[in-house]
């Protein structure tokens, strides 16, 4: 029972992480420069539905960690919610 509860909590956190990732990606697509700005450090291209914007290394790393984090959390949470308990 406790394992399933932890699994559902992780699934909920994964959904929050996914929504944060999507919102931040949309914000970046609308707010960041559309040409590389070496002076500002915005040199990492991101394609968002055909629109290329340039992120800093920190912004690109943040998006990568958010995306990887919510996917891994969702998989672990999903596994915990669907596994059967050995206690019949």
Secondary structure as GFF3:
##gff-version 3
##sequence-region A 1 88
A	DSSP	alpha_helix	2	31	.	.	.	ID=ss1
A	DSSP	beta_strand	44	48	.	.	.	ID=ss2
A	DSSP	beta_strand	51	55	.	.	.	ID=ss3
A	DSSP	alpha_helix	57	82	.	.	.	ID=ss4
###
